[in-house]
Amino acid sequence: MKRLGSLVCDGSDGIKRQVKAWNALEPGIRLPASLPDGGFIGQQTPLIDAVELLDMHIRLEPDPRAVDPSVTALAKEEEIR
């Protein structure tokens, strides 16, 4: 979520690329249906406000896969066992 907030500076193309990359790891990730593809309505986006509100009310911790990519491999090994 925090990464999404920082992507706003890259514009809608940056957001589209990141959502596509996230979908490679976790299929089904998408922006809310009320937002057009890319998360912007004209020159504005509510994504920064939404991320800040979530972070204020629910402490957002980094995804362990972002900190240590081996976490994903370990989790898959556990599933196989």
C-alpha positions as CSV (number, residue, x, y, z in Angstrom):
1,M,0.0,0.0,0.0
2,K,2.7,2.5,0.9
3,R,4.4,1.7,-2.5
4,L,1.2,2.7,-4.2
5,G,1.2,6.1,-2.5
6,S,4.8,6.8,-3.7
7,L,3.9,5.8,-7.3
8,V,1.5,8.7,-7.7
9,C,4.5,10.9,-8.7
10,D,5.1,8.5,-11.6
11,G,1.5,9.1,-12.9
12,S,-1.0,6.7,-14.1
13,D,1.5,4.8,-16.3
14,G,3.6,4.0,-13.2
15,I,0.6,2.9,-11.3
16,K,-0.5,0.6,-14.1
17,R,3.0,-1.0,-14.4
18,Q,3.1,-1.6,-10.6
19,V,-0.4,-3.1,-10.4
20,K,0.6,-5.4,-13.4
21,A,3.8,-6.4,-11.5
22,W,1.9,-7.1,-8.3
23,N,-0.6,-9.3,-10.3
24,A,2.3,-11.5,-11.4
25,L,2.9,-12.3,-7.7
26,E,-0.7,-12.1,-6.4
27,P,-3.4,-12.4,-9.1
28,G,-6.5,-10.4,-8.7
29,I,-4.9,-7.2,-7.3
30,R,-6.7,-4.2,-8.8
31,L,-7.6,-0.6,-8.0
32,P,-11.1,0.1,-6.8
33,A,-13.7,-0.1,-9.5
34,S,-14.7,3.6,-9.0
35,L,-11.2,4.6,-10.2
36,P,-10.3,4.6,-13.9
37,D,-7.3,2.4,-15.0
38,G,-4.2,4.1,-13.6
39,G,-5.9,5.6,-10.5
40,F,-6.3,9.2,-11.8
41,I,-9.4,11.2,-12.4
42,G,-8.2,14.0,-14.6
43,Q,-5.1,15.3,-12.9
44,Q,-6.0,14.1,-9.4
45,T,-6.0,10.9,-7.6
46,P,-7.5,9.9,-4.2
47,L,-4.8,7.2,-3.8
48,I,-2.5,9.2,-1.5
49,D,-5.3,10.1,0.8
50,A,-6.5,6.5,1.0
51,V,-3.0,5.2,1.8
52,E,-2.5,7.8,4.5
53,L,-5.9,7.1,6.1
54,L,-5.1,3.3,6.1
55,D,-1.7,3.9,7.6
56,M,-3.2,6.2,10.3
57,H,-5.9,3.7,11.3
58,I,-4.1,0.4,10.5
59,R,-0.4,0.3,10.9
60,L,0.9,-0.9,7.5
61,E,3.9,-3.1,7.8
62,P,6.1,-3.9,4.8
63,D,5.3,-7.1,3.0
64,P,7.9,-9.6,4.1
65,R,8.5,-10.6,0.4
66,A,9.6,-7.0,-0.3
67,V,12.1,-7.1,2.6
68,D,13.4,-10.6,1.9
69,P,12.4,-12.3,-1.4
70,S,13.4,-15.7,0.1
71,V,10.2,-15.6,2.2
72,T,8.2,-16.4,-0.9
73,A,10.4,-19.4,-1.7
74,L,10.2,-20.6,1.9
75,A,6.4,-20.3,2.0
76,K,6.1,-22.3,-1.2
77,E,8.3,-25.0,0.3
78,E,6.1,-25.1,3.3
79,E,3.0,-25.5,1.1
80,I,4.6,-28.5,-0.7
81,R,5.3,-30.3,2.6
